[in-house]
Amino acid sequence: MGCSYIINEIARRHGVSPEEVRAEMESAIRQGFHSQEAGAREAWAEIAPDGVQPAPEELIFRLSRAISVAKDKYGAGQVILSG
């Protein structure tokens, strides 16, 4: 399942265009990426260690990979996302 499929499925479920979904994701990423909250800054340092704001597709990929690694390390039933 690719990022385009995920974005298209979100758009379909919400009755909007994929472009609208992507624009909303970009806005949310931008807001989070520039947050001054300590927890947000720590999370973004892990998500984007290069300090470059990721595109929606790149963020989906990175988060999916982090979840996969955590599942392998802790077991499928033990992965808990904070937030």
TORKOL-4160 file (C-alpha; in steps of 0.2 Angstrom, whole numbers, padded with zeros to 4 digits, m for minus):
83
<pt num="1" X="0000" Y="0000" Z="0000"/>
<pt num="2" X="0008" Y="0016" Z="m0006"/>
<pt num="3" X="0007" Y="0034" Z="0000"/>
<pt num="4" X="m0004" Y="0039" Z="m0015"/>
<pt num="5" X="m0016" Y="0025" Z="m0010"/>
<pt num="6" X="m0017" Y="0031" Z="0007"/>
<pt num="7" X="m0020" Y="0050" Z="0002"/>
<pt num="8" X="m0033" Y="0044" Z="m0011"/>
<pt num="9" X="m0042" Y="0034" Z="0002"/>
<pt num="10" X="m0043" Y="0048" Z="0015"/>
<pt num="11" X="m0049" Y="0059" Z="0001"/>
<pt num="12" X="m0063" Y="0047" Z="m0004"/>
<pt num="13" X="m0069" Y="0044" Z="0014"/>
<pt num="14" X="m0070" Y="0063" Z="0017"/>
<pt num="15" X="m0077" Y="0067" Z="0000"/>
<pt num="16" X="m0063" Y="0079" Z="m0005"/>
<pt num="17" X="m0049" Y="0079" Z="m0018"/>
<pt num="18" X="m0032" Y="0071" Z="m0015"/>
<pt num="19" X="m0025" Y="0088" Z="m0017"/>
<pt num="20" X="m0035" Y="0095" Z="m0003"/>
<pt num="21" X="m0030" Y="0081" Z="0008"/>
<pt num="22" X="m0012" Y="0084" Z="0004"/>
<pt num="23" X="m0013" Y="0103" Z="0007"/>
<pt num="24" X="m0021" Y="0100" Z="0024"/>
<pt num="25" X="m0007" Y="0087" Z="0028"/>
<pt num="26" X="0006" Y="0100" Z="0023"/>
<pt num="27" X="m0002" Y="0113" Z="0034"/>
<pt num="28" X="m0003" Y="0101" Z="0049"/>
<pt num="29" X="0015" Y="0096" Z="0046"/>
<pt num="30" X="0021" Y="0114" Z="0045"/>
<pt num="31" X="0012" Y="0119" Z="0061"/>
<pt num="32" X="0019" Y="0104" Z="0070"/>
<pt num="33" X="0037" Y="0106" Z="0063"/>
<pt num="34" X="0038" Y="0124" Z="0069"/>
<pt num="35" X="0030" Y="0121" Z="0086"/>
<pt num="36" X="0040" Y="0127" Z="0101"/>
<pt num="37" X="0033" Y="0114" Z="0112"/>
<pt num="38" X="0047" Y="0103" Z="0119"/>
<pt num="39" X="0038" Y="0086" Z="0116"/>
<pt num="40" X="0035" Y="0092" Z="0098"/>
<pt num="41" X="0053" Y="0097" Z="0095"/>
<pt num="42" X="0059" Y="0080" Z="0102"/>
<pt num="43" X="0047" Y="0071" Z="0091"/>
<pt num="44" X="0052" Y="0080" Z="0075"/>
<pt num="45" X="0070" Y="0078" Z="0079"/>
<pt num="46" X="0067" Y="0059" Z="0078"/>
<pt num="47" X="0056" Y="0061" Z="0063"/>
<pt num="48" X="0066" Y="0073" Z="0053"/>
<pt num="49" X="0084" Y="0072" Z="0060"/>
<pt num="50" X="0090" Y="0082" Z="0045"/>
<pt num="51" X="0080" Y="0097" Z="0050"/>
<pt num="52" X="0071" Y="0097" Z="0034"/>
<pt num="53" X="0052" Y="0097" Z="0034"/>
<pt num="54" X="0045" Y="0082" Z="0026"/>
<pt num="55" X="0032" Y="0081" Z="0012"/>
<pt num="56" X="0016" Y="0072" Z="0017"/>
<pt num="57" X="0022" Y="0056" Z="0007"/>
<pt num="58" X="0039" Y="0056" Z="0016"/>
<pt num="59" X="0031" Y="0058" Z="0033"/>
<pt num="60" X="0019" Y="0043" Z="0030"/>
<pt num="61" X="0034" Y="0033" Z="0025"/>
<pt num="62" X="0044" Y="0038" Z="0040"/>
<pt num="63" X="0030" Y="0035" Z="0052"/>
<pt num="64" X="0025" Y="0018" Z="0044"/>
<pt num="65" X="0043" Y="0013" Z="0045"/>
<pt num="66" X="0045" Y="0018" Z="0064"/>
<pt num="67" X="0029" Y="0008" Z="0068"/>
<pt num="68" X="0035" Y="m0007" Z="0059"/>
<pt num="69" X="0052" Y="m0006" Z="0068"/>
<pt num="70" X="0043" Y="m0004" Z="0085"/>
<pt num="71" X="0032" Y="m0019" Z="0081"/>
<pt num="72" X="0047" Y="m0030" Z="0077"/>
<pt num="73" X="0055" Y="m0024" Z="0093"/>
<pt num="74" X="0041" Y="m0024" Z="0105"/>
<pt num="75" X="0028" Y="m0035" Z="0097"/>
<pt num="76" X="0012" Y="m0030" Z="0088"/>
<pt num="77" X="0002" Y="m0029" Z="0103"/>
<pt num="78" X="0014" Y="m0018" Z="0112"/>
<pt num="79" X="0015" Y="m0003" Z="0100"/>
<pt num="80" X="0007" Y="0012" Z="0108"/>
<pt num="81" X="0008" Y="0029" Z="0100"/>
<pt num="82" X="0007" Y="0044" Z="0112"/>
<pt num="83" X="m0002" Y="0059" Z="0108"/>
